[in-house]
């Protein structure tokens, strides 16, 4: 891949990471921005991840590939989980919370993870879901023909929607409560949906690498149509992968795909005309931003009063500074930020 392509990928991921931070703003937004962000930002990450997938067809390669991905995804996951928990528990003990049952209940939720890990751990579900989606697709591409892959993925998509309908339409309560009525470790069940988006990145790689004008226009029309239908109250579409909220069999592919085509195509054009290094820097530290932006707000909101701009600024700057500190001063710092590789001079993996 040439430098221009690497540039637009980094820029796109950097922009998506900003949307992740904005999407977790705890206050009210005048414009339904959060709703539209959730329509596509997490599926877009899975699509872009699938774009760089390489099948492990050769004999003996499967084990080393899984090990590498484990080191790049799960090791940082455990590092940030433990680090945040130590700080949280230190603050709790300092405030006088000595209730053992509280800590046992909290530890249990962290072990289960996924949609059950809330608060500071609100985005942790993505990494475990990505890991299992990668593992599933690795298995599909190694042992099944392309036609059988499509059939199995369609089956996964159907099962995921049946589970969502069970949670949203049968179980009482809102999406959060309903989804938590279905027990599952590390949101493994969401990987059934995530692997479909992941596969779109892989199968459509030729399109993603150079989004042509017809595809860009198609993405624009699809995105504008979806937003217009929502504004006119013709549809009331919602998408929340973490909480199993994907209830529309058609829109759950059409809308994320349209927005991702529009976003990728637009940033490819921008990257060919100008350098957006600040977005590339955000992408470079995206793992730290993803894990720490909510926790940053939890630590600072008692001392500072800020709106969406302040929330976003703190949610980006503090994790970036922390990421730089971890890389430079912490033993195995690069490993904790996803920098494991069998090759020398590896760069950290990004979501």
C-alpha positions as a Markdown table, in Angstrom:
| # | Residue | x | y | z |
|---|---|---|---|---|
| 1 | Unk | 0.0 | 0.0 | 0.0 |
| 2 | Unk | 1.4 | 3.4 | -0.9 |
| 3 | Unk | 1.8 | 6.4 | 1.4 |
| 4 | Unk | -1.3 | 8.1 | 0.0 |
| 5 | Unk | -3.5 | 5.1 | 0.9 |
| 6 | Unk | -1.9 | 4.8 | 4.3 |
| 7 | Unk | -2.6 | 8.5 | 4.8 |
| 8 | Unk | -6.3 | 8.3 | 4.1 |
| 9 | Unk | -6.7 | 5.1 | 6.3 |
| 10 | Unk | -5.0 | 6.9 | 9.2 |
| 11 | Unk | -7.1 | 10.1 | 8.7 |
| 12 | Unk | -10.3 | 8.1 | 8.5 |
| 13 | Unk | -9.6 | 6.2 | 11.6 |
| 14 | Unk | -8.5 | 9.3 | 13.4 |
| 15 | Unk | -11.8 | 11.0 | 12.5 |
| 16 | Unk | -13.8 | 7.9 | 13.6 |
| 17 | Unk | -12.0 | 8.0 | 16.9 |
| 18 | Unk | -13.1 | 11.6 | 17.5 |
| 19 | Unk | -16.7 | 10.4 | 16.8 |
| 20 | Unk | -16.2 | 7.6 | 19.4 |
| 21 | Unk | -15.3 | 10.3 | 22.0 |
| 22 | Unk | -18.2 | 12.6 | 21.0 |
| 23 | Unk | -20.5 | 9.6 | 21.1 |
| 24 | Unk | -19.8 | 9.1 | 24.8 |
| 25 | Unk | -20.5 | 12.7 | 25.8 |
| 26 | Unk | -22.7 | 12.3 | 28.9 |
| 27 | Unk | -24.6 | 15.6 | 28.3 |
| 28 | Unk | -27.5 | 16.4 | 26.0 |
| 29 | Unk | -26.8 | 17.5 | 22.4 |
| 30 | Unk | -29.2 | 19.9 | 20.6 |
| 31 | Unk | -28.7 | 18.0 | 17.3 |
| 32 | Unk | -29.2 | 14.2 | 17.4 |
| 33 | Unk | -25.5 | 13.8 | 16.5 |
| 34 | Unk | -25.0 | 10.8 | 18.9 |
| 35 | Unk | -27.8 | 8.9 | 17.2 |
| 36 | Unk | -26.3 | 9.3 | 13.7 |
| 37 | Unk | -22.7 | 8.5 | 14.9 |
| 38 | Unk | -23.9 | 5.2 | 16.2 |
| 39 | Unk | -25.4 | 4.4 | 12.9 |
| 40 | Unk | -22.0 | 3.7 | 11.4 |
| 41 | Unk | -18.9 | 4.5 | 13.5 |
| 42 | Unk | -18.4 | 1.1 | 15.1 |
| 43 | Unk | -19.3 | -0.9 | 11.9 |
| 44 | Unk | -16.8 | 1.3 | 10.0 |
| 45 | Unk | -14.0 | 0.3 | 12.4 |
| 46 | Unk | -14.8 | -3.4 | 11.7 |
| 47 | Unk | -15.0 | -2.8 | 8.0 |
| 48 | Unk | -11.6 | -1.0 | 7.9 |
| 49 | Unk | -10.1 | -3.8 | 10.1 |
| 50 | Unk | -11.4 | -6.4 | 7.6 |
| 51 | Unk | -9.8 | -4.5 | 4.8 |
| 52 | Unk | -6.3 | -5.5 | 6.0 |
| 53 | Unk | -7.2 | -9.1 | 6.8 |
| 54 | Unk | -4.8 | -11.8 | 5.5 |
| 55 | Unk | -6.0 | -15.4 | 5.4 |
| 56 | Unk | -3.8 | -18.0 | 7.2 |
| 57 | Unk | -4.0 | -20.6 | 4.5 |
| 58 | Unk | -0.5 | -22.0 | 4.8 |
| 59 | Unk | 0.0 | -25.0 | 7.2 |
| 60 | Unk | 1.2 | -23.9 | 10.7 |
| 61 | Unk | 0.4 | -20.3 | 10.2 |
| 62 | Unk | -3.0 | -20.3 | 12.0 |
| 63 | Unk | -1.5 | -20.7 | 15.5 |
| 64 | Unk | 1.1 | -18.0 | 15.1 |
| 65 | Unk | -1.5 | -15.6 | 13.6 |
| 66 | Unk | -3.9 | -16.1 | 16.5 |
| 67 | Unk | -1.1 | -15.7 | 19.0 |
| 68 | Unk | 0.0 | -12.4 | 17.3 |
| 69 | Unk | -3.5 | -11.0 | 17.3 |
| 70 | Unk | -3.9 | -12.0 | 21.0 |
| 71 | Unk | -0.8 | -10.1 | 21.9 |
| 72 | Unk | -1.9 | -7.1 | 19.9 |
| 73 | Unk | -5.5 | -6.9 | 21.2 |
| 74 | Unk | -6.0 | -8.9 | 24.4 |
| 75 | Unk | -2.7 | -7.9 | 26.2 |
| 76 | Unk | -3.4 | -4.1 | 25.9 |
| 77 | Unk | -7.1 | -4.9 | 26.9 |
| 78 | Unk | -5.9 | -6.6 | 30.1 |
| 79 | Unk | -3.3 | -3.9 | 30.8 |
| 80 | Unk | -5.8 | -1.0 | 30.6 |
| 81 | Unk | -8.4 | -3.0 | 32.4 |
| 82 | Unk | -6.1 | -3.7 | 35.4 |
| 83 | Unk | -4.6 | -0.1 | 35.4 |
| 84 | Unk | -8.0 | 1.6 | 35.4 |
| 85 | Unk | -9.3 | -0.8 | 38.0 |
| 86 | Unk | -6.4 | -0.2 | 40.4 |
| 87 | Unk | -6.9 | 3.6 | 40.2 |
| 88 | Unk | -10.7 | 3.2 | 40.6 |
| 89 | Unk | -10.3 | 0.9 | 43.7 |
| 90 | Unk | -7.7 | 3.2 | 45.2 |
| 91 | Unk | -10.2 | 6.1 | 44.9 |
| 92 | Unk | -13.0 | 4.0 | 46.3 |
| 93 | Unk | -10.9 | 3.0 | 49.3 |
| 94 | Unk | -9.7 | 6.6 | 49.8 |
| 95 | Unk | -13.4 | 7.7 | 49.9 |
| 96 | Unk | -14.2 | 5.1 | 52.6 |
| 97 | Unk | -15.7 | 2.3 | 50.5 |
| 98 | Unk | -14.7 | -0.9 | 52.3 |
| 99 | Unk | -17.7 | -3.0 | 51.3 |
| 100 | Unk | -16.3 | -6.3 | 50.1 |
| 101 | Unk | -19.5 | -7.3 | 48.3 |
| 102 | Unk | -19.2 | -4.1 | 46.2 |
| 103 | Unk | -15.8 | -5.1 | 45.0 |
| 104 | Unk | -16.7 | -8.7 | 44.4 |
| 105 | Unk | -19.7 | -7.6 | 42.3 |
| 106 | Unk | -17.6 | -5.1 | 40.4 |
| 107 | Unk | -14.8 | -7.7 | 39.7 |
| 108 | Unk | -17.4 | -10.2 | 38.4 |
| 109 | Unk | -18.7 | -7.6 | 35.9 |
| 110 | Unk | -15.2 | -6.9 | 34.7 |
| 111 | Unk | -14.5 | -10.6 | 34.2 |
| 112 | Unk | -17.7 | -11.1 | 32.2 |
| 113 | Unk | -16.9 | -7.8 | 30.4 |
| 114 | Unk | -18.7 | -6.9 | 27.2 |
| 115 | Unk | -22.0 | -5.1 | 27.7 |
| 116 | Unk | -21.8 | -5.8 | 31.5 |
| 117 | Unk | -18.7 | -3.7 | 31.9 |
| 118 | Unk | -20.0 | -0.1 | 32.2 |
| 119 | Unk | -18.7 | 3.3 | 33.2 |
| 120 | Unk | -15.0 | 3.7 | 32.6 |
| 121 | Unk | -15.0 | 0.4 | 30.7 |
| 122 | Unk | -17.7 | 1.4 | 28.2 |
| 123 | Unk | -15.7 | 0.8 | 25.0 |
| 124 | Unk | -13.8 | -2.3 | 26.1 |
| 125 | Unk | -16.3 | -4.6 | 24.4 |
| 126 | Unk | -15.0 | -3.5 | 21.0 |
| 127 | Unk | -11.6 | -5.1 | 21.4 |
| 128 | Unk | -12.9 | -8.5 | 22.5 |
| 129 | Unk | -15.5 | -8.5 | 19.8 |
| 130 | Unk | -12.9 | -7.6 | 17.2 |
| 131 | Unk | -10.7 | -10.4 | 18.4 |
| 132 | Unk | -13.4 | -13.0 | 18.1 |
| 133 | Unk | -14.7 | -11.6 | 14.8 |
| 134 | Unk | -11.1 | -11.9 | 13.5 |
| 135 | Unk | -10.9 | -15.5 | 14.8 |
| 136 | Unk | -14.2 | -16.5 | 13.2 |
| 137 | Unk | -13.2 | -15.0 | 9.8 |
| 138 | Unk | -9.8 | -16.7 | 10.1 |
| 139 | Unk | -11.6 | -20.0 | 10.5 |
| 140 | Unk | -14.0 | -19.3 | 7.7 |
| 141 | Unk | -11.3 | -18.4 | 5.1 |
| 142 | Unk | -9.1 | -21.3 | 6.0 |
| 143 | Unk | -11.6 | -24.1 | 5.9 |
| 144 | Unk | -14.4 | -23.1 | 3.6 |
| 145 | Unk | -14.9 | -22.0 | 0.0 |
| 146 | Unk | -16.0 | -18.5 | -0.8 |
| 147 | Unk | -19.6 | -19.7 | -1.4 |
| 148 | Unk | -19.7 | -21.5 | 1.9 |
| 149 | Unk | -18.3 | -18.4 | 3.6 |
| 150 | Unk | -21.2 | -16.4 | 2.3 |
| 151 | Unk | -23.7 | -18.9 | 3.5 |
| 152 | Unk | -22.2 | -19.2 | 7.0 |
| 153 | Unk | -22.0 | -15.4 | 7.3 |
| 154 | Unk | -25.6 | -15.0 | 6.2 |
| 155 | Unk | -26.5 | -17.6 | 8.9 |
| 156 | Unk | -24.5 | -15.6 | 11.5 |
| 157 | Unk | -26.3 | -12.4 | 10.4 |
| 158 | Unk | -29.7 | -14.1 | 10.8 |
| 159 | Unk | -28.8 | -15.5 | 14.3 |
| 160 | Unk | -27.5 | -12.1 | 15.4 |
| 161 | Unk | -30.8 | -10.4 | 14.4 |
| 162 | Unk | -32.9 | -13.1 | 16.1 |
| 163 | Unk | -31.0 | -12.5 | 19.3 |
| 164 | Unk | -31.5 | -8.8 | 18.9 |
| 165 | Unk | -35.2 | -9.2 | 18.3 |
| 166 | Unk | -35.4 | -11.4 | 21.4 |
| 167 | Unk | -33.6 | -8.7 | 23.5 |
| 168 | Unk | -35.5 | -5.6 | 22.0 |
| 169 | Unk | -39.0 | -7.0 | 21.5 |
| 170 | Unk | -39.5 | -9.9 | 23.9 |
| 171 | Unk | -37.5 | -9.0 | 27.0 |
| 172 | Unk | -38.8 | -6.1 | 29.0 |
| 173 | Unk | -36.9 | -2.9 | 29.6 |
| 174 | Unk | -34.6 | -0.6 | 27.5 |
| 175 | Unk | -31.8 | -1.8 | 25.3 |
| 176 | Unk | -29.2 | -1.8 | 28.1 |
| 177 | Unk | -31.3 | -3.8 | 30.5 |
| 178 | Unk | -32.7 | -6.1 | 27.9 |
| 179 | Unk | -29.3 | -7.0 | 26.4 |
| 180 | Unk | -27.9 | -7.7 | 29.9 |
| 181 | Unk | -30.6 | -10.2 | 30.4 |
| 182 | Unk | -28.8 | -12.4 | 27.9 |
| 183 | Unk | -25.6 | -13.6 | 29.6 |
| 184 | Unk | -22.4 | -13.7 | 27.5 |
| 185 | Unk | -18.7 | -13.3 | 28.2 |
| 186 | Unk | -16.8 | -10.6 | 26.4 |
| 187 | Unk | -19.7 | -9.9 | 24.0 |
| 188 | Unk | -18.8 | -13.0 | 22.0 |
| 189 | Unk | -22.3 | -13.0 | 20.6 |
| 190 | Unk | -21.8 | -9.6 | 19.0 |
| 191 | Unk | -19.0 | -11.1 | 17.0 |
| 192 | Unk | -21.6 | -12.8 | 14.9 |
| 193 | Unk | -22.7 | -9.3 | 13.7 |
| 194 | Unk | -19.2 | -7.8 | 13.7 |
| 195 | Unk | -17.8 | -10.5 | 11.5 |
| 196 | Unk | -20.3 | -9.6 | 8.8 |
| 197 | Unk | -19.0 | -6.0 | 8.8 |
| 198 | Unk | -15.4 | -7.3 | 9.0 |
| 199 | Unk | -16.1 | -9.5 | 5.9 |
| 200 | Unk | -17.4 | -6.5 | 3.9 |
| 201 | Unk | -14.0 | -4.8 | 4.5 |
| 202 | Unk | -12.2 | -7.9 | 3.2 |
| 203 | Unk | -14.5 | -8.8 | 0.2 |
| 204 | Unk | -14.9 | -5.2 | -0.9 |
| 205 | Unk | -11.2 | -4.3 | -0.5 |
| 206 | Unk | -10.9 | -3.4 | -4.2 |
| 207 | Unk | -13.7 | -0.8 | -3.7 |
| 208 | Unk | -12.4 | 0.6 | -0.4 |
| 209 | Unk | -8.8 | 1.1 | -1.6 |
| 210 | Unk | -10.0 | 3.5 | -4.2 |
| 211 | Unk | -13.6 | 4.6 | -3.8 |
| 212 | Unk | -14.7 | 5.7 | -7.3 |
| 213 | Unk | -17.1 | 8.5 | -8.0 |
| 214 | Unk | -20.1 | 6.2 | -8.6 |
| 215 | Unk | -19.5 | 4.5 | -5.2 |
| 216 | Unk | -19.0 | 7.8 | -3.5 |
| 217 | Unk | -22.3 | 9.1 | -4.9 |
| 218 | Unk | -24.0 | 5.9 | -3.9 |
| 219 | Unk | -22.8 | 6.4 | -0.4 |
| 220 | Unk | -23.9 | 10.0 | -0.3 |
| 221 | Unk | -27.4 | 9.2 | -1.6 |
| 222 | Unk | -27.8 | 6.3 | 0.8 |
| 223 | Unk | -26.6 | 8.4 | 3.8 |
| 224 | Unk | -28.8 | 11.5 | 2.9 |
| 225 | Unk | -31.8 | 9.2 | 2.2 |
| 226 | Unk | -31.4 | 7.5 | 5.6 |
| 227 | Unk | -31.1 | 10.8 | 7.5 |
| 228 | Unk | -34.0 | 12.3 | 5.6 |
| 229 | Unk | -36.3 | 9.4 | 6.3 |
| 230 | Unk | -35.4 | 9.7 | 10.0 |
| 231 | Unk | -36.0 | 13.4 | 10.1 |
| 232 | Unk | -39.4 | 12.9 | 8.4 |
| 233 | Unk | -40.2 | 10.2 | 11.0 |
| 234 | Unk | -40.6 | 7.6 | 8.3 |
| 235 | Unk | -38.1 | 5.4 | 10.1 |
| 236 | Unk | -36.8 | 5.4 | 13.7 |
| 237 | Unk | -33.6 | 3.6 | 13.1 |
| 238 | Unk | -31.1 | 2.8 | 15.9 |
| 239 | Unk | -27.9 | 0.8 | 16.0 |
| 240 | Unk | -25.9 | -0.2 | 19.1 |
| 241 | Unk | -23.8 | -3.2 | 18.6 |
| 242 | Unk | -22.7 | -3.4 | 22.2 |
| 243 | Unk | -26.3 | -3.7 | 23.4 |
| 244 | Unk | -27.5 | -6.0 | 20.7 |
| 245 | Unk | -29.6 | -3.3 | 19.1 |
| 246 | Unk | -29.7 | -4.2 | 15.4 |
| 247 | Unk | -33.3 | -4.9 | 14.5 |
| 248 | Unk | -33.5 | -4.0 | 10.9 |
| 249 | Unk | -32.3 | -6.8 | 8.5 |
| 250 | Unk | -31.8 | -4.4 | 5.6 |
| 251 | Unk | -30.8 | -1.1 | 7.1 |
| 252 | Unk | -28.2 | -2.7 | 9.4 |
| 253 | Unk | -26.1 | -3.2 | 6.3 |
| 254 | Unk | -27.3 | -0.5 | 4.0 |
| 255 | Unk | -26.9 | 2.5 | 6.4 |
| 256 | Unk | -23.4 | 1.6 | 7.9 |
| 257 | Unk | -22.2 | 0.7 | 4.4 |
| 258 | Unk | -23.5 | 4.0 | 2.9 |
| 259 | Unk | -21.9 | 6.2 | 5.6 |
| 260 | Unk | -18.6 | 4.3 | 5.4 |
| 261 | Unk | -18.4 | 4.6 | 1.6 |
| 262 | Unk | -19.1 | 8.4 | 2.0 |
| 263 | Unk | -16.6 | 8.8 | 4.7 |
| 264 | Unk | -13.8 | 6.8 | 3.1 |
| 265 | Unk | -14.3 | 8.3 | -0.3 |
| 266 | Unk | -14.3 | 11.8 | 1.1 |
| 267 | Unk | -11.1 | 11.3 | 3.1 |
| 268 | Unk | -9.4 | 9.8 | 0.1 |
| 269 | Unk | -10.1 | 12.9 | -1.9 |
| 270 | Unk | -9.0 | 15.2 | 1.0 |
| 271 | Unk | -5.8 | 13.1 | 1.6 |
| 272 | Unk | -4.8 | 13.5 | -2.0 |
| 273 | Unk | -5.0 | 17.3 | -1.7 |
| 274 | Unk | -3.8 | 18.1 | 1.8 |
| 275 | Unk | -2.0 | 16.7 | 4.8 |
| 276 | Unk | -4.1 | 16.2 | 8.0 |
| 277 | Unk | -1.3 | 15.1 | 10.3 |
| 278 | Unk | -3.3 | 15.9 | 13.4 |
| 279 | Unk | -5.8 | 13.2 | 12.5 |
| 280 | Unk | -3.0 | 10.8 | 11.8 |
| 281 | Unk | -1.6 | 11.6 | 15.3 |
| 282 | Unk | -5.0 | 10.8 | 16.8 |
| 283 | Unk | -5.0 | 7.5 | 15.0 |
| 284 | Unk | -1.5 | 6.7 | 16.2 |
| 285 | Unk | -2.7 | 6.9 | 19.8 |
| 286 | Unk | -6.2 | 5.6 | 19.1 |
| 287 | Unk | -5.9 | 2.6 | 21.4 |
| 288 | Unk | -5.1 | 4.8 | 24.4 |
| 289 | Unk | -7.9 | 7.2 | 23.4 |
| 290 | Unk | -10.4 | 4.4 | 23.2 |
| 291 | Unk | -9.6 | 3.0 | 26.6 |
| 292 | Unk | -9.1 | 6.2 | 28.5 |
| 293 | Unk | -11.4 | 8.9 | 27.2 |
| 294 | Unk | -14.4 | 7.9 | 29.4 |
| 295 | Unk | -12.2 | 7.4 | 32.4 |
| 296 | Unk | -10.6 | 10.8 | 31.8 |
| 297 | Unk | -14.0 | 12.5 | 32.1 |
| 298 | Unk | -14.7 | 10.5 | 35.3 |
| 299 | Unk | -11.5 | 11.8 | 36.9 |
| 300 | Unk | -11.9 | 15.4 | 35.7 |
| 301 | Unk | -15.6 | 16.3 | 35.8 |
| 302 | Unk | -15.6 | 17.0 | 39.5 |
| 303 | Unk | -12.9 | 19.7 | 39.0 |
| 304 | Unk | -13.8 | 21.2 | 35.6 |
| 305 | Unk | -17.0 | 22.4 | 34.0 |
| 306 | Unk | -17.0 | 21.8 | 30.3 |
| 307 | Unk | -19.3 | 21.0 | 27.4 |
| 308 | Unk | -18.9 | 18.8 | 24.4 |
| 309 | Unk | -15.8 | 20.7 | 23.1 |
| 310 | Unk | -14.1 | 20.4 | 26.5 |
| 311 | Unk | -15.1 | 16.8 | 26.9 |
| 312 | Unk | -13.7 | 15.9 | 23.5 |
| 313 | Unk | -10.5 | 17.9 | 24.0 |
| 314 | Unk | -9.8 | 16.3 | 27.3 |
| 315 | Unk | -10.8 | 12.9 | 25.9 |
| 316 | Unk | -8.2 | 13.2 | 23.2 |
| 317 | Unk | -5.3 | 15.1 | 24.8 |
| 318 | Unk | -5.0 | 13.3 | 28.1 |
| 319 | Unk | -5.0 | 9.8 | 26.6 |
| 320 | Unk | -2.5 | 10.9 | 23.9 |
| 321 | Unk | -0.1 | 12.3 | 26.6 |
| 322 | Unk | -0.6 | 9.1 | 28.6 |
| 323 | Unk | 0.1 | 7.0 | 25.5 |
| 324 | Unk | 3.4 | 8.9 | 24.9 |
| 325 | Unk | 4.3 | 8.4 | 28.6 |
| 326 | Unk | 3.6 | 4.6 | 28.4 |
| 327 | Unk | 5.7 | 4.2 | 25.3 |
| 328 | Unk | 8.7 | 6.2 | 26.6 |
| 329 | Unk | 8.9 | 5.4 | 30.3 |
| 330 | Unk | 7.0 | 2.1 | 31.0 |
| 331 | Unk | 8.8 | -1.2 | 30.5 |
| 332 | Unk | 7.2 | -3.1 | 27.6 |
| 333 | Unk | 5.2 | 0.1 | 26.9 |
| 334 | Unk | 4.8 | -0.5 | 23.2 |
| 335 | Unk | 3.5 | -4.0 | 23.9 |
| 336 | Unk | 0.8 | -2.6 | 26.2 |
| 337 | Unk | -0.2 | -0.3 | 23.3 |
| 338 | Unk | -0.6 | -3.1 | 20.8 |
| 339 | Unk | 2.9 | -3.0 | 19.4 |
| 340 | Unk | 3.7 | -6.7 | 19.4 |
| 341 | Unk | 5.1 | -8.1 | 16.2 |
| 342 | Unk | 7.3 | -10.8 | 15.0 |
| 343 | Unk | 9.1 | -8.2 | 12.9 |
| 344 | Unk | 11.5 | -5.6 | 14.1 |
| 345 | Unk | 10.5 | -1.9 | 14.3 |
| 346 | Unk | 6.8 | -2.8 | 14.5 |
| 347 | Unk | 4.3 | 0.0 | 14.9 |
| 348 | Unk | 1.3 | -0.3 | 17.3 |
| 349 | Unk | -1.9 | -1.8 | 15.9 |
| 350 | Unk | -4.9 | 0.5 | 15.7 |
| 351 | Unk | -8.5 | -0.1 | 15.8 |
